[in-house]
Amino acid sequence: MSDLKILGIASGKGGVGKTTISTNLAVALAQAGHQVMLFDGDLGMANAQLALGIQADYNFSHVINGEKTLKEIIVRGPAGVYVVPGASGIGHMANLSTAELQGVIQSFSEFDQPLDYLIVDVAAGISPAVTTFLKACHQTLVVVRDEPSSIADAYGIIKVLATEHNYRHIGLIPNGVPDQRSGQLLFQRLNAVCVKFLGLDLEYTYSVESDETVLEAARKYQPVMTYSPGSMASRDFRKLAKELDLIPVPEHDAGGLQFFVERMLKTEAEAKNG
């Protein structure tokens, strides 16, 4: 794989398994031979490193305030995943000064290891920080459960991205479904609404079926991919990784980590200028 593929993992509400999807997908891609970085983009309640069972002495806030470089805060997770620990309580990225933003750009550009995937695990909901990150990604994947509140909130985040930000590359990951057919039906229901009211065709990736092993792994602070490689959930994550591998990066969007940061800052500039 020659170009970095940047995937944003989002959800309309908390509690639908977004971080579980992000962490296990990162491990699945790494186990398939890819170089993967997981960026915990939840600036309010970062928890991806906990889900991977790793401890981080420093986090993204130390990069922003200039105390550390990106290289210095990165920790290695299962299967060799590069993990950028999230920071708590930063708030909107637009509040960063020019000097702080330049420091972030510098830190990302200094990371010289080749990467195939950057997975950005954003906060639940649709705050300005969330849209800043998602608009800098090639593809947004919205995690949804077959529950009325989850479906309504997933539609809400898709509507904001499509109508307010003209974002078109949106996929859906049904989570905790009884079987693949149920996941496909959930996708079809939500996609029909998006086509009718937003003129937007969502992209179906793959579903993650309900599996008690996921909860068992979480209690042990491990991704299910390493806790129980033979489980149904691990099988689904491997299949999801294969499906995402087939999605091409648009030629005009090709680039490394600098692309992600430049897009992020462009979004912020647009937000500041109204």
Contacts in CASP RR format, 6 or more apart in sequence:
PFRMAT RR
TARGET T0000
AUTHOR 0000-0000-0000
METHOD contacts of the structure
MODEL  1
MSDLKILGIASGKGGVGKTTISTNLAVALAQAGHQVMLFDGDLGMANAQL
ALGIQADYNFSHVINGEKTLKEIIVRGPAGVYVVPGASGIGHMANLSTAE
LQGVIQSFSEFDQPLDYLIVDVAAGISPAVTTFLKACHQTLVVVRDEPSS
IADAYGIIKVLATEHNYRHIGLIPNGVPDQRSGQLLFQRLNAVCVKFLGL
DLEYTYSVESDETVLEAARKYQPVMTYSPGSMASRDFRKLAKELDLIPVP
EHDAGGLQFFVERMLKTEAEAKNG
1 34 0 8 1.000
1 116 0 8 1.000
1 245 0 8 1.000
3 249 0 8 1.000
3 254 0 8 1.000
3 255 0 8 1.000
3 256 0 8 1.000
4 115 0 8 1.000
4 116 0 8 1.000
4 117 0 8 1.000
4 118 0 8 1.000
4 249 0 8 1.000
4 254 0 8 1.000
4 255 0 8 1.000
4 256 0 8 1.000
4 257 0 8 1.000
4 259 0 8 1.000
4 260 0 8 1.000
5 116 0 8 1.000
5 117 0 8 1.000
5 118 0 8 1.000
5 138 0 8 1.000
5 139 0 8 1.000
5 244 0 8 1.000
5 247 0 8 1.000
5 249 0 8 1.000
6 117 0 8 1.000
6 118 0 8 1.000
6 120 0 8 1.000
6 136 0 8 1.000
6 137 0 8 1.000
6 138 0 8 1.000
6 139 0 8 1.000
6 259 0 8 1.000
6 260 0 8 1.000
7 25 0 8 1.000
7 117 0 8 1.000
7 118 0 8 1.000
7 119 0 8 1.000
7 120 0 8 1.000
7 137 0 8 1.000
7 138 0 8 1.000
7 139 0 8 1.000
7 140 0 8 1.000
7 141 0 8 1.000
7 244 0 8 1.000
8 119 0 8 1.000
8 120 0 8 1.000
8 121 0 8 1.000
8 122 0 8 1.000
8 133 0 8 1.000
8 134 0 8 1.000
8 137 0 8 1.000
8 139 0 8 1.000
8 140 0 8 1.000
8 141 0 8 1.000
9 18 0 8 1.000
9 21 0 8 1.000
9 22 0 8 1.000
9 25 0 8 1.000
9 119 0 8 1.000
9 120 0 8 1.000
9 121 0 8 1.000
9 122 0 8 1.000
9 140 0 8 1.000
9 141 0 8 1.000
9 143 0 8 1.000
9 173 0 8 1.000
10 18 0 8 1.000
10 122 0 8 1.000
10 124 0 8 1.000
10 125 0 8 1.000
10 130 0 8 1.000
10 134 0 8 1.000
10 140 0 8 1.000
10 141 0 8 1.000
10 142 0 8 1.000
10 143 0 8 1.000
10 157 0 8 1.000
11 17 0 8 1.000
11 18 0 8 1.000
11 124 0 8 1.000
11 125 0 8 1.000
11 142 0 8 1.000
11 143 0 8 1.000
11 144 0 8 1.000
11 150 0 8 1.000
11 153 0 8 1.000
11 154 0 8 1.000
11 157 0 8 1.000
12 124 0 8 1.000
12 125 0 8 1.000
12 126 0 8 1.000
12 142 0 8 1.000
12 144 0 8 1.000
12 150 0 8 1.000
12 153 0 8 1.000
12 154 0 8 1.000
12 156 0 8 1.000
12 157 0 8 1.000
13 124 0 8 1.000
13 125 0 8 1.000
13 149 0 8 1.000
13 150 0 8 1.000
13 153 0 8 1.000
14 124 0 8 1.000
14 125 0 8 1.000
15 124 0 8 1.000
16 124 0 8 1.000
16 143 0 8 1.000
16 144 0 8 1.000
16 145 0 8 1.000
16 150 0 8 1.000
16 175 0 8 1.000
17 143 0 8 1.000
17 145 0 8 1.000
17 175 0 8 1.000
18 121 0 8 1.000
18 124 0 8 1.000
18 143 0 8 1.000
19 42 0 8 1.000
19 47 0 8 1.000
19 48 0 8 1.000
19 51 0 8 1.000
19 121 0 8 1.000
20 51 0 8 1.000
20 175 0 8 1.000
20 214 0 8 1.000
20 218 0 8 1.000
20 224 0 8 1.000
21 141 0 8 1.000
21 143 0 8 1.000
21 173 0 8 1.000
21 175 0 8 1.000
21 208 0 8 1.000
22 38 0 8 1.000
22 48 0 8 1.000
22 119 0 8 1.000
22 121 0 8 1.000
23 38 0 8 1.000
23 48 0 8 1.000
23 51 0 8 1.000
23 52 0 8 1.000
23 121 0 8 1.000
23 223 0 8 1.000
24 223 0 8 1.000
24 224 0 8 1.000
24 225 0 8 1.000
24 233 0 8 1.000
24 234 0 8 1.000
24 237 0 8 1.000
25 119 0 8 1.000
25 237 0 8 1.000
25 240 0 8 1.000
25 241 0 8 1.000
25 244 0 8 1.000
26 36 0 8 1.000
26 38 0 8 1.000
26 81 0 8 1.000
26 117 0 8 1.000
26 119 0 8 1.000
27 52 0 8 1.000
27 78 0 8 1.000
27 79 0 8 1.000
27 81 0 8 1.000
27 223 0 8 1.000
27 225 0 8 1.000
27 226 0 8 1.000
27 237 0 8 1.000
28 225 0 8 1.000
28 234 0 8 1.000
28 237 0 8 1.000
28 238 0 8 1.000
28 240 0 8 1.000
28 241 0 8 1.000
29 36 0 8 1.000
29 116 0 8 1.000
29 117 0 8 1.000
29 119 0 8 1.000
29 241 0 8 1.000
29 244 0 8 1.000
29 245 0 8 1.000
30 36 0 8 1.000
30 78 0 8 1.000
30 79 0 8 1.000
30 80 0 8 1.000
30 81 0 8 1.000
31 79 0 8 1.000
31 225 0 8 1.000
31 238 0 8 1.000
32 238 0 8 1.000
32 241 0 8 1.000
32 242 0 8 1.000
32 245 0 8 1.000
34 116 0 8 1.000
34 117 0 8 1.000
34 245 0 8 1.000
35 82 0 8 1.000
35 113 0 8 1.000
35 114 0 8 1.000
35 115 0 8 1.000
35 116 0 8 1.000
35 117 0 8 1.000
36 79 0 8 1.000
36 80 0 8 1.000
36 81 0 8 1.000
36 82 0 8 1.000
36 115 0 8 1.000
36 116 0 8 1.000
36 117 0 8 1.000
36 118 0 8 1.000
36 119 0 8 1.000
37 74 0 8 1.000
37 81 0 8 1.000
37 82 0 8 1.000
37 83 0 8 1.000
37 84 0 8 1.000
37 115 0 8 1.000
37 117 0 8 1.000
37 118 0 8 1.000
37 119 0 8 1.000
37 257 0 8 1.000
38 48 0 8 1.000
38 52 0 8 1.000
38 81 0 8 1.000
38 82 0 8 1.000
38 83 0 8 1.000
38 84 0 8 1.000
38 119 0 8 1.000
38 121 0 8 1.000
39 60 0 8 1.000
39 84 0 8 1.000
39 86 0 8 1.000
39 118 0 8 1.000
39 119 0 8 1.000
39 120 0 8 1.000
39 121 0 8 1.000
40 46 0 8 1.000
40 47 0 8 1.000
40 48 0 8 1.000
40 49 0 8 1.000
40 60 0 8 1.000
40 83 0 8 1.000
40 84 0 8 1.000
40 85 0 8 1.000
40 86 0 8 1.000
40 121 0 8 1.000
41 60 0 8 1.000
41 86 0 8 1.000
41 120 0 8 1.000
41 121 0 8 1.000
41 122 0 8 1.000
41 123 0 8 1.000
41 129 0 8 1.000
41 133 0 8 1.000
42 48 0 8 1.000
42 86 0 8 1.000
42 121 0 8 1.000
42 122 0 8 1.000
42 123 0 8 1.000
43 60 0 8 1.000
43 86 0 8 1.000
43 87 0 8 1.000
43 88 0 8 1.000
43 89 0 8 1.000
43 90 0 8 1.000
43 91 0 8 1.000
43 93 0 8 1.000
43 123 0 8 1.000
43 129 0 8 1.000
44 87 0 8 1.000
44 88 0 8 1.000
44 89 0 8 1.000
44 90 0 8 1.000
44 91 0 8 1.000
44 123 0 8 1.000
45 88 0 8 1.000
45 123 0 8 1.000
46 59 0 8 1.000
46 60 0 8 1.000
46 85 0 8 1.000
46 86 0 8 1.000
46 87 0 8 1.000
46 88 0 8 1.000
48 83 0 8 1.000
48 85 0 8 1.000
48 86 0 8 1.000
48 121 0 8 1.000
49 55 0 8 1.000
49 56 0 8 1.000
49 75 0 8 1.000
49 83 0 8 1.000
49 85 0 8 1.000
49 86 0 8 1.000
50 221 0 8 1.000
51 218 0 8 1.000
51 221 0 8 1.000
51 223 0 8 1.000
52 77 0 8 1.000
52 78 0 8 1.000
52 81 0 8 1.000
52 83 0 8 1.000
52 221 0 8 1.000
52 222 0 8 1.000
52 223 0 8 1.000
53 77 0 8 1.000
53 221 0 8 1.000
53 222 0 8 1.000
54 75 0 8 1.000
54 76 0 8 1.000
54 77 0 8 1.000
54 83 0 8 1.000
55 75 0 8 1.000
56 73 0 8 1.000
56 75 0 8 1.000
56 83 0 8 1.000
56 85 0 8 1.000
58 67 0 8 1.000
58 68 0 8 1.000
58 72 0 8 1.000
58 73 0 8 1.000
58 85 0 8 1.000
59 73 0 8 1.000
59 85 0 8 1.000
59 86 0 8 1.000
59 87 0 8 1.000
59 88 0 8 1.000
60 73 0 8 1.000
60 84 0 8 1.000
60 85 0 8 1.000
60 86 0 8 1.000
60 87 0 8 1.000
60 90 0 8 1.000
61 86 0 8 1.000
61 87 0 8 1.000
61 88 0 8 1.000
61 89 0 8 1.000
61 90 0 8 1.000
62 68 0 8 1.000
62 72 0 8 1.000
62 73 0 8 1.000
62 87 0 8 1.000
63 69 0 8 1.000
63 70 0 8 1.000
63 73 0 8 1.000
63 103 0 8 1.000
63 104 0 8 1.000
63 107 0 8 1.000
64 87 0 8 1.000
64 90 0 8 1.000
64 96 0 8 1.000
64 100 0 8 1.000
64 103 0 8 1.000
64 104 0 8 1.000
65 100 0 8 1.000
66 100 0 8 1.000
66 103 0 8 1.000
69 106 0 8 1.000
69 107 0 8 1.000
69 110 0 8 1.000
70 84 0 8 1.000
70 107 0 8 1.000
70 108 0 8 1.000
70 110 0 8 1.000
70 111 0 8 1.000
71 107 0 8 1.000
71 110 0 8 1.000
71 111 0 8 1.000
73 84 0 8 1.000
73 85 0 8 1.000
74 82 0 8 1.000
74 83 0 8 1.000
74 84 0 8 1.000
74 111 0 8 1.000
75 83 0 8 1.000
75 85 0 8 1.000
76 82 0 8 1.000
76 83 0 8 1.000
77 83 0 8 1.000
78 222 0 8 1.000
78 223 0 8 1.000
78 225 0 8 1.000
78 226 0 8 1.000
79 225 0 8 1.000
79 226 0 8 1.000
82 113 0 8 1.000
82 115 0 8 1.000
90 129 0 8 1.000
91 127 0 8 1.000
91 129 0 8 1.000
92 127 0 8 1.000
92 128 0 8 1.000
92 129 0 8 1.000
92 132 0 8 1.000
93 128 0 8 1.000
93 129 0 8 1.000
93 132 0 8 1.000
93 264 0 8 1.000
93 268 0 8 1.000
94 128 0 8 1.000
94 132 0 8 1.000
94 268 0 8 1.000
94 271 0 8 1.000
94 272 0 8 1.000
96 104 0 8 1.000
96 268 0 8 1.000
101 265 0 8 1.000
101 268 0 8 1.000
104 261 0 8 1.000
105 258 0 8 1.000
105 261 0 8 1.000
105 262 0 8 1.000
105 265 0 8 1.000
108 257 0 8 1.000
108 258 0 8 1.000
108 260 0 8 1.000
108 261 0 8 1.000
109 257 0 8 1.000
109 258 0 8 1.000
109 261 0 8 1.000
111 257 0 8 1.000
115 256 0 8 1.000
115 257 0 8 1.000
118 257 0 8 1.000
118 260 0 8 1.000
120 133 0 8 1.000
120 134 0 8 1.000
120 136 0 8 1.000
120 137 0 8 1.000
120 260 0 8 1.000
122 129 0 8 1.000
122 130 0 8 1.000
122 133 0 8 1.000
122 134 0 8 1.000
123 129 0 8 1.000
123 130 0 8 1.000
125 153 0 8 1.000
125 157 0 8 1.000
126 156 0 8 1.000
126 157 0 8 1.000
126 160 0 8 1.000
126 161 0 8 1.000
128 271 0 8 1.000
131 160 0 8 1.000
131 161 0 8 1.000
131 164 0 8 1.000
131 165 0 8 1.000
131 267 0 8 1.000
132 264 0 8 1.000
132 267 0 8 1.000
132 268 0 8 1.000
132 271 0 8 1.000
133 264 0 8 1.000
134 140 0 8 1.000
134 161 0 8 1.000
134 167 0 8 1.000
135 165 0 8 1.000
135 167 0 8 1.000
135 263 0 8 1.000
135 264 0 8 1.000
135 267 0 8 1.000
136 260 0 8 1.000
136 261 0 8 1.000
136 263 0 8 1.000
136 264 0 8 1.000
136 267 0 8 1.000
137 260 0 8 1.000
138 169 0 8 1.000
138 249 0 8 1.000
138 250 0 8 1.000
138 253 0 8 1.000
139 169 0 8 1.000
139 170 0 8 1.000
139 171 0 8 1.000
139 203 0 8 1.000
139 244 0 8 1.000
139 247 0 8 1.000
140 161 0 8 1.000
140 167 0 8 1.000
140 169 0 8 1.000
140 170 0 8 1.000
140 171 0 8 1.000
141 170 0 8 1.000
141 171 0 8 1.000
141 172 0 8 1.000
141 173 0 8 1.000
141 205 0 8 1.000
142 154 0 8 1.000
142 157 0 8 1.000
142 158 0 8 1.000
142 170 0 8 1.000
142 171 0 8 1.000
142 172 0 8 1.000
142 173 0 8 1.000
143 154 0 8 1.000
143 173 0 8 1.000
143 175 0 8 1.000
144 150 0 8 1.000
144 151 0 8 1.000
144 154 0 8 1.000
144 172 0 8 1.000
144 173 0 8 1.000
144 174 0 8 1.000
144 175 0 8 1.000
144 186 0 8 1.000
144 190 0 8 1.000
145 151 0 8 1.000
145 174 0 8 1.000
145 175 0 8 1.000
145 176 0 8 1.000
145 177 0 8 1.000
146 174 0 8 1.000
146 176 0 8 1.000
146 177 0 8 1.000
146 182 0 8 1.000
146 183 0 8 1.000
146 186 0 8 1.000
151 186 0 8 1.000
151 189 0 8 1.000
151 190 0 8 1.000
154 172 0 8 1.000
154 190 0 8 1.000
155 190 0 8 1.000
155 193 0 8 1.000
155 194 0 8 1.000
158 170 0 8 1.000
158 194 0 8 1.000
158 198 0 8 1.000
158 200 0 8 1.000
158 202 0 8 1.000
159 197 0 8 1.000
159 198 0 8 1.000
161 167 0 8 1.000
161 170 0 8 1.000
162 168 0 8 1.000
162 170 0 8 1.000
162 194 0 8 1.000
162 198 0 8 1.000
162 199 0 8 1.000
162 200 0 8 1.000
163 198 0 8 1.000
168 200 0 8 1.000
169 203 0 8 1.000
170 200 0 8 1.000
170 202 0 8 1.000
170 203 0 8 1.000
171 202 0 8 1.000
171 203 0 8 1.000
171 204 0 8 1.000
171 205 0 8 1.000
172 187 0 8 1.000
172 190 0 8 1.000
172 191 0 8 1.000
172 202 0 8 1.000
172 203 0 8 1.000
172 204 0 8 1.000
172 205 0 8 1.000
173 205 0 8 1.000
173 206 0 8 1.000
173 207 0 8 1.000
173 208 0 8 1.000
173 240 0 8 1.000
174 182 0 8 1.000
174 183 0 8 1.000
174 184 0 8 1.000
174 186 0 8 1.000
174 187 0 8 1.000
174 207 0 8 1.000
174 208 0 8 1.000
175 207 0 8 1.000
175 208 0 8 1.000
176 207 0 8 1.000
176 208 0 8 1.000
176 209 0 8 1.000
176 210 0 8 1.000
176 211 0 8 1.000
177 183 0 8 1.000
177 186 0 8 1.000
177 207 0 8 1.000
177 208 0 8 1.000
177 209 0 8 1.000
177 210 0 8 1.000
178 209 0 8 1.000
178 210 0 8 1.000
179 209 0 8 1.000
180 206 0 8 1.000
180 207 0 8 1.000
180 209 0 8 1.000
182 207 0 8 1.000
183 207 0 8 1.000
184 204 0 8 1.000
184 207 0 8 1.000
186 207 0 8 1.000
187 202 0 8 1.000
187 204 0 8 1.000
187 207 0 8 1.000
190 202 0 8 1.000
191 201 0 8 1.000
191 202 0 8 1.000
191 204 0 8 1.000
194 200 0 8 1.000
194 201 0 8 1.000
194 202 0 8 1.000
195 201 0 8 1.000
203 247 0 8 1.000
205 240 0 8 1.000
205 243 0 8 1.000
205 244 0 8 1.000
206 236 0 8 1.000
206 239 0 8 1.000
206 240 0 8 1.000
206 243 0 8 1.000
207 236 0 8 1.000
208 233 0 8 1.000
208 236 0 8 1.000
208 237 0 8 1.000
208 240 0 8 1.000
209 232 0 8 1.000
209 233 0 8 1.000
209 236 0 8 1.000
211 224 0 8 1.000
211 231 0 8 1.000
211 232 0 8 1.000
211 233 0 8 1.000
211 236 0 8 1.000
213 224 0 8 1.000
213 227 0 8 1.000
213 228 0 8 1.000
213 231 0 8 1.000
213 232 0 8 1.000
213 233 0 8 1.000
213 234 0 8 1.000
214 224 0 8 1.000
214 231 0 8 1.000
214 233 0 8 1.000
216 224 0 8 1.000
216 227 0 8 1.000
216 228 0 8 1.000
217 223 0 8 1.000
217 224 0 8 1.000
217 227 0 8 1.000
217 228 0 8 1.000
218 224 0 8 1.000
220 227 0 8 1.000
224 231 0 8 1.000
224 233 0 8 1.000
224 234 0 8 1.000
224 237 0 8 1.000
225 234 0 8 1.000
225 237 0 8 1.000
228 234 0 8 1.000
253 259 0 8 1.000
END
